């Protein structure tokens, strides 16, 4: 009586173990992710661009501070009360953080993408509102000068920041759509700034913008109208940025799915609803 030989754990030729297809798929997926990742030089270049833009924003802030020092009525507290100045300082922080992230990572962290979009909204609205103020200044007893530092703060830096924001969205698309809840992060700071500015203005008798001065806009109703208008602009600009980001993410997702089908011959599972 012969003893039966134990069965080999090695599968017969031409057969795969159940785990093999999964491992192969995982390996191909990993290769696809590496292949779909944008070249590092682009991210490094974006990081340098962000850091250089942060330096330009700092130059504009220092230049504007030196400019207002020439006025006898200048008050340091008033300078830092402008929304443009506060949003510019936030932009410097976000640009430096984004620059470092671009130098070290293939894609910005989720929170950084959202906060950069929020601050991008602030920069754009500052430019839009400033342009409206300049246009309205000739019809009101309100003097508005536009030195080179104001040109940088309100127009040049926001335009360059928007270019950088768009380039990042294209070369480092988000793996998931930017949530519409980003709009909820846009308003708290402007609303807090408005409340503080109105309280402070009533106390010291000075307002950074004509539409916050009751004497300039006909009282509380005029202030309320302009405040609602500005907050609406904030929401509109933020919605535009989120919509653009989501559109780019959707196109990038379709591209990744097409590459997956071409390289593996498999149909990726439908996203969970």
Residue pairs with C-beta under 8 A, 6 or more apart in sequence:
11 17
25 264
25 266
28 263
28 264
29 260
29 264
31 263
32 256
32 259
32 260
32 263
32 264
35 259
36 255
36 256
36 259
37 106
38 106
38 171
38 172
40 106
42 171
43 102
43 103
43 105
43 106
43 171
43 172
44 102
44 103
46 102
46 164
46 167
46 168
46 171
46 172
47 98
47 99
47 100
47 101
47 102
47 103
48 99
48 103
49 99
49 164
49 167
50 95
50 96
50 98
50 99
50 102
50 164
51 95
51 96
51 99
51 100
53 95
53 157
53 160
53 161
53 164
54 91
54 92
54 95
54 96
54 99
56 152
56 156
56 157
56 160
57 88
57 91
57 92
57 95
57 152
57 153
57 157
58 92
59 152
60 88
60 149
60 152
60 153
60 156
60 157
61 85
61 88
61 89
61 92
61 149
61 153
63 147
63 148
63 149
63 152
64 79
64 85
64 147
64 149
64 150
64 153
65 79
66 149
67 147
67 149
68 74
68 79
75 206
78 206
78 208
79 85
80 86
81 197
81 200
81 208
82 208
83 122
83 126
83 129
83 190
83 193
83 208
83 209
84 126
84 130
84 153
84 154
85 153
86 193
87 119
87 122
87 123
87 126
88 123
88 126
88 153
88 157
90 119
90 122
91 119
91 122
91 123
91 157
91 161
94 112
94 115
94 116
94 119
95 161
97 112
98 108
98 112
98 116
98 168
101 108
101 109
101 112
102 108
102 168
102 172
106 172
107 172
107 174
107 175
108 116
108 168
108 172
110 174
113 174
113 178
113 245
114 178
114 179
114 182
114 185
115 185
116 165
116 168
117 165
117 178
117 182
117 238
117 241
117 242
117 245
118 182
118 185
118 186
118 238
120 161
120 162
120 165
120 241
121 186
121 234
121 237
121 238
121 241
122 189
122 190
122 234
123 157
123 158
123 161
123 162
124 158
124 162
124 237
125 230
125 233
125 234
125 237
126 153
126 154
126 158
127 154
127 155
127 158
127 159
128 233
128 237
129 209
129 230
129 233
130 150
130 154
131 154
133 142
133 144
133 209
133 210
133 211
134 144
134 146
136 142
136 210
137 143
137 144
137 210
140 210
140 216
141 216
142 210
142 216
165 241
166 244
169 244
169 245
169 248
169 249
170 248
173 248
173 249
173 251
173 252
173 253
174 245
174 249
174 252
175 249
176 249
177 245
177 246
177 249
177 250
178 242
178 245
178 246
178 249
179 242
180 242
182 238
182 242
183 235
183 238
183 239
183 242
186 234
186 235
186 238
187 231
187 234
187 235
190 230
190 231
190 234
191 231
194 212
194 227
197 207
197 208
197 212
198 212
198 223
201 207
201 212
201 213
207 213
207 216
210 216
210 217
211 217
211 222
211 223
211 226
211 227
211 230
212 223
212 226
212 227
214 220
214 222
214 223
216 222
217 223
217 225
217 226
257 268
260 266
260 268
261 267
261 268
